[in-house]
Amino acid sequence: MITLFKAINYIVYAVSFLGMFVILWGLLMVVKDFLFGLFADDPQSKRRMRQKLGGYLVLGLEFFIAADIIRTITRPDWNDIGMLAAIIALRTVLSYFLGLELKEQA
């Protein structure tokens, strides 16, 4: 019989896997675009590649933040809450600046 703790852990792994999959998929798409445009000297294509990769990175980071929040629900001691706060702060700052750069490039 599956316990609630195990079910939540499976959900955390699934959400983390989705975040990893989103980032890897975005990386593959940008590498594909890079290889097809390797000999093209188009500055707009480089900007679009950066925007595409940045968008995938921001989305992947959001999945990781969600997984960390769900994980902390299962073991809410002060050490884990402090680590979660630090991780969320770091990932939020990364997401914020990636978002700014994406807006700036648009």
Contacts in CASP RR format, 6 or more apart in sequence:
PFRMAT RR
TARGET T0000
AUTHOR 0000-0000-0000
METHOD contacts of the structure
MODEL  1
MITLFKAINYIVYAVSFLGMFVILWGLLMVVKDFLFGLFADDPQSKRRMR
QKLGGYLVLGLEFFIAADIIRTITRPDWNDIGMLAAIIALRTVLSYFLGL
ELKEQA
5 74 0 8 1.000
8 70 0 8 1.000
8 71 0 8 1.000
8 73 0 8 1.000
8 74 0 8 1.000
9 71 0 8 1.000
9 74 0 8 1.000
11 70 0 8 1.000
12 67 0 8 1.000
12 70 0 8 1.000
12 71 0 8 1.000
12 74 0 8 1.000
13 67 0 8 1.000
15 63 0 8 1.000
15 66 0 8 1.000
15 67 0 8 1.000
15 70 0 8 1.000
16 63 0 8 1.000
16 64 0 8 1.000
16 67 0 8 1.000
18 60 0 8 1.000
18 63 0 8 1.000
19 59 0 8 1.000
19 60 0 8 1.000
19 63 0 8 1.000
19 64 0 8 1.000
19 67 0 8 1.000
20 60 0 8 1.000
22 56 0 8 1.000
22 59 0 8 1.000
22 60 0 8 1.000
22 63 0 8 1.000
23 56 0 8 1.000
23 57 0 8 1.000
23 60 0 8 1.000
25 56 0 8 1.000
26 52 0 8 1.000
26 53 0 8 1.000
26 56 0 8 1.000
27 53 0 8 1.000
27 56 0 8 1.000
29 52 0 8 1.000
29 56 0 8 1.000
30 49 0 8 1.000
30 52 0 8 1.000
30 53 0 8 1.000
30 56 0 8 1.000
33 45 0 8 1.000
33 48 0 8 1.000
33 49 0 8 1.000
33 52 0 8 1.000
34 49 0 8 1.000
37 45 0 8 1.000
47 105 0 8 1.000
50 101 0 8 1.000
50 105 0 8 1.000
51 102 0 8 1.000
51 105 0 8 1.000
51 106 0 8 1.000
54 98 0 8 1.000
54 99 0 8 1.000
54 101 0 8 1.000
54 102 0 8 1.000
55 98 0 8 1.000
55 99 0 8 1.000
55 102 0 8 1.000
57 98 0 8 1.000
58 95 0 8 1.000
58 98 0 8 1.000
58 99 0 8 1.000
58 102 0 8 1.000
61 91 0 8 1.000
61 94 0 8 1.000
61 95 0 8 1.000
61 98 0 8 1.000
62 95 0 8 1.000
64 91 0 8 1.000
65 87 0 8 1.000
65 88 0 8 1.000
65 91 0 8 1.000
65 92 0 8 1.000
68 84 0 8 1.000
68 87 0 8 1.000
68 88 0 8 1.000
69 84 0 8 1.000
69 88 0 8 1.000
71 80 0 8 1.000
71 84 0 8 1.000
72 80 0 8 1.000
72 81 0 8 1.000
72 84 0 8 1.000
END
